[in-house]
Amino acid sequence: MAALLPQYAFEKLAAFGGMGAVYKARQVSLDRLVAIKILPPEFGQQEDFADRFKSEARAMAKLNHTHIVGVYDFGITKEGHLYLVMEWVEGQTLHTLIQNGSIPVRKAANLAMQLCDALAFAHHNKILHRDIKPGNIMISEDDQVKVADFGLARPITGEAEENPFGTPDYAAPEILGKGAVDQRADIFAAGVVLYEMLTGRVPQRPRRSVQDFAPLSPRWDELIDKATHADPAQR
C-alpha cells in the first residue's frame, strides 16, 4: 500500500469487502491517524463510476459535523485505484456492539439522538445517506456516534430510483418498490436501527413489540411505528 500512497504510513488493514479495503494509516505531513478506503482498480476504469465517486466525495467533504466521519481527501492512484481519506475513529461499529445483545435503553436513546442529529445535518445539506445500518455507524470509545460510509450517498431529489439500493433489512418500502425516495428513507432505516438496539435483532414481519424483549415504555413502539411507517408521509 505504501507504494500506492507514499504520503501515508499504513499501519493495518481495518476492514475488507466487495467495494474494497479500509486501512488505518498515519498522514505523515500532519502526523494524524486516518482511515483510507481503497477501491479495486476496475472501479477506477469505469468513467461514470469514477466521476460519480469524485462528486460524492466532494459532497461528503462538506458534511462537517461532530457525528459524521470527516472526509479529508480523495483521488485516484497511478495504478487506477480510487481512494478516500477519512477521519479515523477509535472504537467499534454499532453492529459489533449489538452482537453482545440489546443496548441499555438510556444508551440506545443517546446513540439514536446522535444518529438523528447527523442525519438532520446531512438532509439539511441535501444529502441522503441511503444505507443507514449498524455496520455503517461507528461508536467511539466515549460513546460518540460517527456515521460512516456515505458510499451510496446521493443529493436529495425526491425522484424514483431506477435500481433498489442499500441493505434490505433497513430499506424503506419505496426503495424496494422503486418509488420516489427522499430523506424519509433514512428515517425509516434509523427506526429499524433503534429497534435493533433495543431488542438485539432486526424486526420481522409482523413486527413484535419491543416490550416482548424488555420492560420498556410503549412509547418506544409508537416512535418506531412512526419512523418505519410504510407511507413516507406518515413518518
Protein Blocks (a to p, Z undefined) as FASTA:
>chain_A
ZZmmmmbccfbdfbdcfkbccdddddfklopacddddddfklmmmmklmmmmmmmmmmmm
mmgcfklccdfbdcddfkopacddddddedddfklmmmnopcdfklmmmmmmmmmmmmmm
mmmnopafklacfklpccdfkopacdehillgccdehpacfbdgdjfklpcfklmnopac
dfklmmmmmmmmmmmmmnopacddddddfklmoccdfklmmmmmmmmgfblklZZ
